[in-house]
Amino acid sequence: MGAVITKTRTKIAIAVIMMPILIGGALVALGALSEFLSRFQEGADPSSIFRGHELVIPAEDEAVWLTTAPLSGVSPSRAQQEELIAAYWLAWEALSRAHETGQTDDLSTYWASPVLETIREGITEGQHYITREHELSLLFFSDDRSVAQLEDTFSVTINDIDMTAHATVTLTLDTGRWRIRFLDIEYMINN
């Protein structure tokens, strides 16, 4: 009978020693999981996981930043600069496709009201419309990182007529995607 009591005491002693270790381990694991989940809410735009488009950085002969130090507002991070230039470049690519095919379905991915309606009205199917050599300068980037304004000087060819364009562009971050909302553009025919 003494051996049974000794085995029982040994089991109780092991349980008493292991219980705080198991509780401590569970608390550490729960704390680590909580910290891991809370990191998803820090420093990132939660809607960014729903962006649904590739980050296509244009080649330097297509589009390049001359300066990303805005005259007012904050400076964007490198990732934000890449998102802006990619969305901006893809907007012009979508416009070129719309002129070629007459299909305007994907314009709303990169262009927003009120400029979207103006652009849709100006689409001429079968028109050869290509932009290149975009030189961008950031004028403004909002503190909440949802509005950007930039200047762009670029070359454009419309039905074999070469022009230089100067644009002031306002982009807004709508549902996790940068879209061109306002566009003021001047064209000059090259000689």
Secondary structure, DSSP 8 states (H G I E B T S, - for coil): -HHHHHHHHHHHHHHHHHHHHHHHHHHHHHHHHHHHHHHTTSSS-GGGGG--S------TTTEEEEE---SEE----HHHHHHHHHHHHHHHHHHHHHHHH---TTHHHHB-TTHHHHHHHT--TT--EEEEEEEEEEEEE-TTS-EEEEEEEEEEEETTEEEEEEEEEEEEEETTEEEEEEEEEEEEE--
